[in-house]
Amino acid sequence: MKQTRHALRGYGAFRRVFALGQRVDGTLVRCAVLVETSAQTGLRVGYAVSSRAHNAVRRNRLRRLMREGFARERGLLLEEVGEKGRSLSLVFSFKGGPGVDIRRLKLPVVHADIAGICRQLRKKL
């Protein structure tokens, strides 16, 4: 089986994951997960931040923090997906909450939240 690693791109791809996938919530980050069985295993990941709540600079910072936080967990999740022979599509979205100052938000906090989500995902696979 061939493994692929792609970015999840396009409105249709995001919409499909949100519509058909399951949701796993962390404290700051929410993840929509779509697991499919296919001959070509892989991991596709996208990142979403609402434009209603944040300006472009803060949205880009949040996406970067989520990308860097997931990069540390990607290897373990990719191994798990490859062993099970599945294709996995993920969309991480920032849900934030009251009292969360995006300007002071640090990578270890986001990474810990994403690591917890990835642990839950590995259990479900």
HELIX and SHEET records of a PDB file:
HELIX    1   1 TYR A   11  LEU A   20  1                                  10    
HELIX    2   2 ALA A   56  ALA A   71  1                                  16    
HELIX    3   3 ARG A   74  LYS A   84  1                                  11    
HELIX    4   4 ILE A  102  ARG A  104  5                                   3    
HELIX    5   5 LEU A  107  LYS A  124  1                                  18    
SHEET    1   A 5 GLN A   3  ALA A   7  0                                        
SHEET    2   A 5 THR A  41  ALA A  48  1                                        
SHEET    3   A 5 ARG A  86  PHE A  94  1                                        
SHEET    4   A 5 VAL A  29  THR A  37 -1                                        
SHEET    5   A 5 GLN A  22  ASP A  25 -1                                        
END                                                                             
